[in-house]
Amino acid sequence: MATNNKPTHTLRCGNIKATIWQNVSENGPFFATTLSRPFKDQSGARRNGTSFGLNDLEALVTVGQWEAFGSPEASRLSKW
């Protein structure tokens, strides 16, 4: 269960956004990541899509690597 509704980090690469959330369990805190592609719909309202195309793959890999090596959890587990 999340302790608050604000993300701990938001990473962006091109049209891809990775939102990192801290959650708490019986074993202590852990982090979850939501990947999305922000866009404006026909009425101009901002939305977040969760479908990705072939052109999104490089940005998805990039934010995934940033999250894995730069998130608070990765920093806590890493010795370097």
N, C-alpha and C positions, 0 to 999 in steps of 0.2 A: 504494500500500500504506500502511495506517495506521501511524503511528509508535507509537501506544498504543491501548488499547481504551476510553479515557475520552473523552467528548465535550468539545469546547472550550467549548460553550455549550448551554444548554437554555432554550428560550423557551416560555411557555405563554399561551394565551388561551382561556378557557372550557374546553371539553373537548379542545382541540387542543394537541398538543405538537410543537415543531420541535426536533430534535436536530441540532446542527452538529458535524461531524467534520472534523478536519484530516488531510489525506493528503499524501504527499510523492511527487513524480514527478521525472523527469530535469530538468524545467524549474523545479523548486522546489515549495514547498507550495501546495496548493489546498484548498478547502473544499467539502464535500458536506452536504446537508441531508436528513434523514429526517423525514417528517411522519407522525404517528400520533395515534390516539385511545385513550388509556388507559381500561380498563374492568375490572370484576371479572366473572369467569365464574360459572356456577352453583355451583361449589364454593367460591367466594370467592377464588380465585387471581387475581392481577393479570395482565392481558394487555394487549397493544398491538394495536389494530386498524389496518388500513391502508385500510379502506373508509370513505367519507365520504358523508353525506347532504346534502340541500339545506340543512338547518339548520346544517351545519358550514361552509358557504361563507364567511360573514363572518369567522369566526375563522381559517380557512385563509388568506384574503387578508391579514388583520391580521398573523399571524405571518410570512407571506411578505414583507410590507413591512418588518417589524422586522428580519428576517434580511438582506434586501437592503441596508438602510441602516444596520444596526447590527452586522453581523458583522465580525470582524477583517479579512477580505479587503475588504469594502466600505469600511471605515474607512481601510485602506491605500491604496485606489484613489481615494478621495474627497478633494477639495481643501477642502471646507467641513467 
